[in-house]
Structures are given as C-alpha cells and as structure tokens.
Amino acid sequence: MCSFCGKAENVKRVAGGIWKCKGKTCNKIMAGGCWTLSTGPAATVRATIARLRKQQQGAGVPGLGRSSWQLKSQIIVIAIYIYVCVHIYI
C-alpha cells in the first residue's frame, strides 16, 4: 500500500529494496525491504515514534509526558540502535 496516495495495488518492486507507486498522480519512489515494502524493524520504529509523539503532546500538561530534550534524546538513541542493528545483519 502506498503511504502517499493510499492505493494498495499500485506499489511495485523495481529492484531489491526499491519500490515505486504506479498511480497516475503519485509516482513516488520508496525504500523498503527487499521482498516486502515494510519490514519488521520499520514497523517498530513507526510505533515507537508514534508513542513518543503521543508522550510529547502530553508534555504540556503538568505531570504528564516528558520534557522535549528527553524525548529528542530517546529518539536519537532509538535511531542509533536501529542503525547498528541493520548494519550488523548486512
């Protein structure tokens, strides 16, 4: 499914890890997994970022969420962890 236009049958694999939406108005090129558009680690990252954004939105209310610098540092740590994990298995 194309995350830009939302059409499911338009995304085709061009090469290993390269996907293209064949929609008339979209024509976006995306990076993904070799055989599937979305990989397990990518889904984990999206879920983690969504959770951190939700926490950040709650940061404006006293007693809820975390401060902005704590969330940014946590996102950086997660990004480094994922980068290392991906490059270890290649």
Secondary structure, 3 states (H helix, E strand, C coil): CCCCCCCCCCEEEEECCEEEECCCCCCCEEECCCCCCCCHHHHHHHHHHHHHHHHHHHHHCCCCCCCHHHHHHHHHHHHHHHHHHHHHCC
